[in-house]
Amino acid sequence: MRANYGYKDGSGEYFITIDTDKCNGCGDCVPACPYGVLGVGEDPYDPFHEEPVAFVTEAQRKKIRYTCASCKPYLTSLAGVQTEVSLREMKNLPCVAACKPGAITHSW
Amino acid sequence: MAEKKEYWRWLETRWTNPDIDLDGKEGKIITAGCDVGSVSSQAVVMVDGKLYAYSNMRTGSDSPDSAMRAMNWALEDTGLAIDDVRYSIGTGYGRVNVPFAQRTITEIACHARGANFMYGPTVKTVLDMGGQDCKAIHCDERGKVLTFLMNDKCAAGTGRGMEVFADLMGVSINEIGELSFDIDEEPPPVTSTCVIFAKSEATGMLKKGVPKNKVIAAYCSAMAHRIYTLLERIGVEKDFAITGGIAKNVGVTRRLFAELGLESLTSKYDTQIAGAIGAALFAKALVEREAKK
């Protein structure tokens, strides 16, 4: 399942996508995020999924644009335009870099 | 002063399946789902995975009380009591506040499962237009969620917005969709779906002398477009189904179909009960899983 956490408002789209088929529930992303955006536990969207998966915590879902901004000042300034540098920066985000199976992606 | 008419008040419904005979109910798996949303609450009772009774009513300020009232209304005149229900699941915004539920499941999972039951296994994309949020879900032929997207940060372009608008226009919310087509030409949509901005824009239009139905049409098409942009992010695959209260508003749905170039399936049940149906089906699956252990 591709779980899209975040929102869209007048200023743009801010989604963190977690691919729960790739996520192995290891929890490496949780300490990697300096602001506690991510958590690991029972899959909230699939009651029959036995293994734990990562998700964006409830407290952060409606404000990730602001919380994540400090990790990605350059990417935020681009407003979605992809460049060679931005693709590299995207890979180096703490949560994305910490995820070995590559289950976490950001939309902005 | 004359009492103000409640234009926002939509029809509350309840239904019992006449084809289910409950004789010998001991051997049957009776499960329930209760969806306490921001605007409406639904309770569904299922017997062996078949829809037996449902109710759909307004959520009050007290979530546990709303859940109880919806459940009691669904069970009314059925000969069943709440103790006959083997397993109940709560879902929706107020899911932690359903006093009789054994566990909770998020509304995304329940809506996909419920839409799969209501519209059939061909459904791939489910759009739930609720009271305060909007969810777009892709699911497989068993109703399992594959992708989802939820917009609950802002209630623009949702049921609540439509209620406010009906009140402003002085038109019953049950008729607002039809009236939006009673116009000479389609107006440009209002520039913002934000309830506050749209309300002041609409007031301005009315004061300028734009006919009421045209202002309604402008809001409906803005809402349809906002939902379209949300759906665009995850894409729409056939078959497409709409659940939730706005599914009953043709002013929004027909304009959305025109943008998508695609129609949605229809159901003989109340479109608002999808979440509660999903919960009741999950309850049955959990009972069966317990039995196997």
HADDOCK unambig.tbl for C-alpha pairs under 7 A between the chains (distance, minus, plus):
assign (segid A and resid 1 and name CA) (segid B and resid 145 and name CA) 6.37 0.50 0.50
assign (segid A and resid 1 and name CA) (segid B and resid 146 and name CA) 4.24 0.50 0.50
assign (segid A and resid 1 and name CA) (segid B and resid 147 and name CA) 5.37 0.50 0.50
assign (segid A and resid 2 and name CA) (segid B and resid 146 and name CA) 6.09 0.50 0.50
assign (segid A and resid 2 and name CA) (segid B and resid 147 and name CA) 4.52 0.50 0.50
assign (segid A and resid 2 and name CA) (segid B and resid 148 and name CA) 6.74 0.50 0.50
assign (segid A and resid 3 and name CA) (segid B and resid 147 and name CA) 5.76 0.50 0.50
assign (segid A and resid 3 and name CA) (segid B and resid 148 and name CA) 5.65 0.50 0.50
assign (segid A and resid 4 and name CA) (segid B and resid 148 and name CA) 5.98 0.50 0.50
assign (segid A and resid 4 and name CA) (segid B and resid 149 and name CA) 5.25 0.50 0.50
assign (segid A and resid 7 and name CA) (segid B and resid 151 and name CA) 5.50 0.50 0.50
assign (segid A and resid 7 and name CA) (segid B and resid 153 and name CA) 6.55 0.50 0.50
assign (segid A and resid 8 and name CA) (segid B and resid 151 and name CA) 6.96 0.50 0.50
assign (segid A and resid 44 and name CA) (segid B and resid 106 and name CA) 6.26 0.50 0.50
assign (segid A and resid 45 and name CA) (segid B and resid 106 and name CA) 6.02 0.50 0.50
assign (segid A and resid 45 and name CA) (segid B and resid 108 and name CA) 6.33 0.50 0.50
assign (segid A and resid 45 and name CA) (segid B and resid 109 and name CA) 5.21 0.50 0.50
assign (segid A and resid 46 and name CA) (segid B and resid 109 and name CA) 6.10 0.50 0.50
assign (segid A and resid 47 and name CA) (segid B and resid 105 and name CA) 6.83 0.50 0.50
assign (segid A and resid 62 and name CA) (segid B and resid 153 and name CA) 5.84 0.50 0.50
